[in-house]
């Protein structure tokens, strides 16, 4: 079997993945919303998978290293399983418990796939080449996603919005996605960067790791909260039709293409985050259903700036943290952000408040970027490092106290549980003796 180069294989995988993801992810919330799933049920799915994914990503980060061959096998196996689970989702749309279970598994598997694909990128390329390949993957993936969404719009229109259409679309997208799995199978990846963390990491890298992780968690909390509530908001508040909701999806894909091509430098990424914060509150300020696609286009375009920025930052940590740890660290930030967004969307039912909270989180994210991320800060580098060091110290101190509190709380809970079980056993024995005596 003839092998192909890593860059070509990753671009082809992104192309097939763009079509597959466009249908499965873009229409996931639309499909659930118009099948009668409310915001609480949708949030539960995101919450469960975020918890499981965070635990898994932390485990990978702690483990730190696997052999390259094992990672390749894991990448291909998880890559294929992810597509299989996603493609069968519409088959169980009317069995809510089964659907939620399969959806949680499908969403969870995206975590190892994301980690392992990032590993292949970080281990096969360096520096600006990483940013270049990530940007190209976003661009080609978004281009094919538009094809997928246009096909979906036509198919949904032909079937007049009947939910059976999602069965056909998901099966088609799953088979296309499996082509990407086949491409990865025949690709030849030779790591040029070690997967292992070096023994001594500079303190500046430790500070940057914590600060950038905090930025990424807040950034992902903001955008995931917006992603979760925008379609339900249009359906419940703006009374948008199912066909019109698909137009939102295609505007988002176009925005992703534009963003992956525009935000190619750190300074431009900073501008994208400023616009992103402003765009998060526009859906409730401009509530016209006809303007929503434009607003979603602006929002999706600006999200790419944050993704490209974190990729550029983490690419500088590869040699000291190791490729696998950097990949896991990126996934931890995304999953914790999803977890926070899920909890917020479950607790609060008011869409207007949710949009405002997303704006507030976005504002906090922007503040950290402008004063504590040296690569894009508007203050002198020395001052940015001081702010970053302060955030690092606060974070480590808070984590220490939280860990101690959690351990003590867990011990107390176990003691109370044990005491309760003991009392229950004694009481049960007492009742049995009473019954025996009375016979």
C-alpha positions in Angstrom: 0.0 0.0 0.0 1.5 3.3 -1.0 1.9 5.9 1.8 1.3 9.6 1.5 2.9 12.6 3.3 1.7 13.9 6.6 0.7 17.4 5.3 -1.4 16.0 2.4 -3.0 13.4 4.6 -4.0 16.0 7.3 -5.4 18.3 4.6 -7.4 15.5 3.0 -8.6 14.3 6.4 -9.7 17.9 7.2 -11.5 18.0 3.8 -13.5 14.8 4.5 -13.9 15.8 8.1 -15.3 19.2 7.1 -18.1 17.6 5.2 -18.8 15.1 8.0 -18.6 17.6 10.8 -20.7 20.1 9.0 -23.7 17.7 8.9 -23.2 15.9 12.2 -22.3 18.9 14.4 -24.0 21.8 12.6 -27.3 20.0 12.6 -27.0 18.2 15.9 -28.6 20.9 18.0 -31.0 21.7 15.2 -32.1 18.1 15.0 -32.5 17.7 18.7 -34.3 21.1 19.1 -36.9 20.3 16.4 -37.3 16.7 17.7 -38.5 18.1 21.0 -35.4 18.2 23.1 -35.3 21.3 25.3 -32.2 23.4 26.3 -31.9 21.4 29.6 -31.6 18.0 27.8 -29.1 19.4 25.3 -27.1 20.9 28.1 -27.1 17.6 30.0 -25.5 15.9 26.9 -22.7 18.5 26.7 -22.2 18.3 30.5 -21.8 14.6 30.7 -19.4 14.4 27.8 -17.4 17.4 29.1 -16.9 15.8 32.5 -15.8 12.5 30.9 -13.6 14.2 28.3 -11.9 16.4 30.9 -11.0 13.4 33.1 -9.6 11.6 30.0 -7.6 14.6 28.8 -6.2 15.1 32.3 -5.2 11.4 32.4 -3.4 11.8 29.0 -1.6 14.9 30.3 -0.5 13.1 33.5 0.6 10.0 31.6 2.6 12.2 29.3 3.8 9.8 26.8 3.0 6.7 24.6 5.0 5.2 21.9 4.5 6.7 18.4 3.1 3.5 17.0 0.6 3.1 19.8 -0.6 6.7 19.3 -1.0 6.1 15.6 -3.2 3.0 16.2 -5.2 4.9 18.8 -5.7 7.8 16.4 -7.1 5.5 13.6 -9.3 3.4 15.9 -10.8 6.4 17.7 -11.1 8.3 14.4 -13.2 5.5 12.9 -15.3 4.9 16.0 -16.2 8.5 16.3 -17.7 8.6 12.8 -19.6 5.4 13.4 -21.3 6.6 16.6 -22.2 10.0 15.1 -23.7 8.5 11.9 -26.2 6.3 13.9 -27.5 9.1 16.1 -30.7 9.9 14.0 -31.7 6.2 14.3 -32.6 6.7 18.0 -33.9 10.3 17.9 -37.3 9.2 19.4 -35.7 7.1 22.1 -34.4 10.0 24.3 -32.5 7.9 26.9 -30.7 5.9 24.2 -30.1 9.0 22.1 -28.6 10.8 25.0 -26.3 7.9 25.8 -25.1 7.5 22.2 -24.6 11.3 21.9 -22.5 11.4 25.0 -20.3 8.5 23.7 -20.0 10.1 20.3 -19.1 13.5 21.7 -16.7 12.0 24.2 -14.7 10.1 21.4 -14.0 13.4 19.8 -11.7 14.2 22.7 -9.1 11.4 22.0 -9.5 12.1 18.3 -8.7 15.8 18.9 -5.8 15.0 21.2 -4.2 12.5 18.8 -4.7 14.6 15.7 -3.1 17.5 17.5 -0.2 15.2 18.5 0.3 14.3 14.8 0.4 18.0 13.9 2.7 19.1 16.8 5.1 16.1 16.3 5.3 16.4 12.5 5.7 20.2 12.1 7.4 23.1 14.0 6.8 26.8 14.5 5.0 28.7 11.7 4.4 25.4 9.9 2.1 24.3 12.6 0.0 27.5 12.3 0.1 27.1 8.5 -1.2 23.6 8.5 -3.9 24.4 11.1 -5.1 27.3 9.1 -5.2 25.3 5.9 -7.1 22.5 7.7 -9.6 25.0 9.0 -9.9 26.5 5.5 -10.4 23.3 3.5 -12.6 21.8 6.2 -14.8 24.9 6.2 -15.0 24.8 2.3 -16.2 21.2 2.3 -18.5 21.9 5.2 -20.3 24.5 3.0 -20.9 21.7 0.4 -22.3 19.5 3.2 -24.6 22.2 4.5 -25.8 23.2 1.1 -26.6 19.6 0.3 -28.3 19.4 3.7 -30.4 22.5 3.0 -31.6 21.1 -0.4 -32.3 17.7 1.1 -34.2 19.1 4.1 -36.3 21.3 1.7 -37.1 18.3 -0.5 -38.3 16.3 2.6 -40.1 19.4 4.0 -38.2 19.3 7.3 -39.2 15.7 8.0 -36.7 14.3 10.7 -36.1 11.2 8.6 -33.8 13.4 6.4 -31.2 13.4 9.2 -30.9 9.6 8.9 -29.8 9.9 5.3 -27.6 12.9 5.9 -25.8 11.4 8.9 -25.2 8.1 7.2 -23.8 9.8 4.1 -21.5 12.1 6.2 -20.3 9.2 8.3 -19.2 7.3 5.2 -17.4 10.4 3.9 -15.7 10.8 7.2 -14.5 7.2 7.2 -12.6 8.1 4.0 -10.5 10.4 6.2 -9.9 7.5 8.5 -8.6 5.5 5.5 -6.3 8.3 4.5 -4.7 8.5 8.0 -4.3 4.7 7.8 -2.0 4.9 4.8 -0.2 8.1 5.8 3.4 8.1 6.9 4.0 10.1 10.1 7.6 10.4 11.3 7.8 12.5 14.5 10.5 15.3 14.3 9.6 16.4 17.9 9.8 14.1 20.9 6.6 13.2 22.7 8.4 13.3 26.0 8.5 16.3 28.3 12.1 17.4 29.1 13.1 17.0 32.7 13.3 20.7 33.6 10.8 23.2 32.4 11.6 26.9 32.5 9.5 28.8 35.1 8.4 31.2 32.3 6.9 28.3 30.4 5.1 27.1 33.6 3.6 30.6 34.0 2.7 30.8 30.3 1.1 27.4 30.4 -1.3 28.3 33.3 -2.1 31.8 31.9 -2.8 30.5 28.4 -4.9 27.6 29.7 -7.0 30.1 31.7 -7.5 32.2 28.6 -8.5 29.2 26.5 -10.9 27.9 29.2 -12.7 31.2 29.3 -12.6 31.6 25.5 -14.1 28.1 25.0 -16.7 28.8 27.7 -17.8 31.9 25.9 -18.1 30.5 22.4 -19.6 27.1 23.5 -22.3 28.9 25.5 -23.1 30.9 22.4 -23.1 27.8 20.2 -25.5 26.0 22.7 -28.1 28.7 23.0 -28.2 30.4 19.5 -30.3 27.8 17.7 -32.7 27.2 20.6 -33.0 31.0 21.0 -33.9 31.4 17.3 -36.5 28.5 17.6 -38.1 29.5 20.9 -37.8 33.3 20.9 -37.5 34.4 17.3 -39.8 31.5 16.0 -37.3 30.7 13.1 -38.2 27.8 10.8 -36.0 24.7 10.5 -34.9 25.7 7.1 -33.9 29.1 8.3 -31.8 27.6 11.1 -29.7 25.8 8.5 -28.9 29.1 6.9 -27.3 30.1 10.2 -25.1 26.9 10.0 -23.8 27.8 6.5 -23.1 31.4 7.5 -21.0 30.0 10.4 -19.0 27.8 8.0 -18.3 30.7 5.6 -17.2 32.7 8.7 -14.8 29.9 9.7 -13.2 30.0 6.2 -12.8 33.8 6.3 -11.4 33.7 9.8 -8.9 31.0 9.1 -7.5 33.1 6.3 -7.7 36.5 7.9 -6.3 36.0 11.5 -2.8 34.9 10.6 -0.8 37.0 13.0 -1.0 37.5 16.8 -2.0 41.2 16.5 -4.8 40.3 14.1 -5.9 37.6 16.6 -6.1 40.3 19.2 -8.5 42.3 17.0 -10.6 39.3 16.4 -11.2 38.8 20.1 -12.3 42.4 20.5 -14.9 41.9 17.7 -15.9 38.6 19.2 -16.8 40.1 22.5 -19.0 42.7 20.8 -20.7 40.1 18.6 -21.8 37.9 21.5 -24.4 40.4 22.7 -25.7 41.4 19.2 -28.3 38.6 18.8 -30.4 40.1 21.6 -29.7 43.7 20.7 -30.6 43.1 17.0 -33.4 40.5 17.3 -34.5 40.5 13.7 -34.4 36.9 12.4 -33.2 38.2 9.0 -30.0 39.7 10.5 -29.0 36.6 12.6 -27.0 34.9 9.7 -24.8 38.0 9.4 -24.3 38.2 13.2 -23.5 34.5 13.3 -21.0 35.0 10.4 -19.2 37.7 12.3 -19.1 35.6 15.5 -17.8 32.5 13.7 -15.2 34.5 11.8 -13.8 35.9 15.1 -13.7 32.6 16.9 -11.0 31.5 14.5 -8.7 34.2 15.9 -8.8 32.5 19.4 -8.1 29.1 18.0 -5.2 30.2 15.9 -3.8 32.2 18.8 -3.8 29.3 21.2 -2.3 27.1 18.5 0.6 29.6 18.0 1.2 29.8 21.8 1.2 26.1 22.4 3.5 25.5 19.4 6.2 27.3 21.4 5.8 24.9 24.4 6.2 21.6 22.4 9.9 21.1 23.0 9.6 21.5 26.8 6.2 20.0 27.6 6.2 17.3 24.9 3.8 17.0 22.0 1.3 14.7 23.7 1.0 16.9 26.8 0.6 20.0 24.7 -2.2 18.3 22.7 -3.9 17.1 26.0 -3.5 20.6 27.5 -5.4 22.1 24.5 -8.2 19.6 24.9 -8.4 20.2 28.6 -9.0 23.9 28.0 -11.7 23.1 25.4 -13.5 20.5 27.6 -13.4 22.6 30.8 -14.8 25.5 28.8 -17.6 23.2 27.5 -18.3 22.0 31.0 -18.7 25.6 32.3 -20.9 26.5 29.4 -23.1 23.5 30.0 -23.6 24.2 33.7 -24.5 27.8 33.0 -27.0 26.9 30.3 -28.6 24.3 32.6 -29.0 26.6 35.6 -30.2 29.7 33.7 -33.2 29.5 31.4 -33.3 33.1 30.2 -31.7 33.5 26.8 -31.1 37.2 27.3 -29.2 36.6 30.5 -27.2 33.8 28.9 -26.1 36.0 26.0 -25.0 38.7 28.5 -23.1 36.2 30.6 -21.3 35.0 27.4 -20.4 38.6 26.7 -19.0 39.0 30.3 -16.9 35.9 30.0 -15.7 37.1 26.6 -14.7 40.5 28.2 -12.7 38.7 30.9 -11.0 36.6 28.2 -10.1 39.7 26.3 -8.7 41.3 29.5 -6.3 38.4 30.1 -5.2 38.5 26.5 -4.5 42.2 26.5 -2.5 42.3 29.8 -1.2 38.8 30.6 -0.4 37.0 27.3 3.0 38.5 26.2 2.6 37.4 22.6 -0.4 39.7 22.1 -0.5 42.0 25.2 -0.9 45.7 24.6 1.4 46.4 27.7 5.2 46.0 27.6 6.4 42.4 27.7 7.9 42.8 31.2 4.6 44.1 32.6 2.6 41.3 30.8 4.9 38.7 32.4 4.3 40.3 35.8 0.6 40.1 35.3 0.9 36.5 34.1 3.0 35.7 37.2 0.3 37.1 39.5 -2.4 35.1 37.7 -0.1 32.0 38.0 0.4 32.5 41.8 -3.3 33.1 42.4 -4.2 30.0 40.3 -1.8 27.7 42.1 -2.8 29.0 45.5 -6.5 28.6 44.7 -5.9 25.1 43.3 -4.0 24.1 46.5 -6.7 25.2 48.8 -9.4 23.7 46.6 -7.6 20.4 46.5 -7.2 20.3 50.3 -10.8 21.3 50.8 -12.0 18.6 48.3 -9.9 15.9 50.0 -11.2 16.8 53.5 -14.8 17.0 52.2 -14.4 13.6 50.5 -13.0 12.1 53.7 -15.9 13.6 55.8 -18.5 12.3 53.2 -17.0 8.8 53.4 -17.0 8.8 57.2 -20.6 10.0 57.3 -21.6 7.4 54.7 -19.8 4.6 56.6 -21.5 5.7 59.9 -24.9 5.8 58.1 -24.4 2.3 56.7 -23.3 1.0 60.2 -26.3 2.5 61.9 -28.6 1.0 59.1 -27.0 -2.4 59.6 -27.5 -2.3 63.4 -31.1 -1.1 63.0 -31.8 -3.9 60.4 -30.3 -6.5 62.8 -32.5 -5.1 65.6 -35.6 -5.3 63.5 -34.8 -8.9 62.5 -34.3 -9.9 66.1 -37.6 -8.4 67.1 -39.4 -10.3 64.4 -37.7 -13.6 65.5 -38.6 -13.0 69.1 -42.3 -12.3 68.3 -42.7 -15.5 66.3 
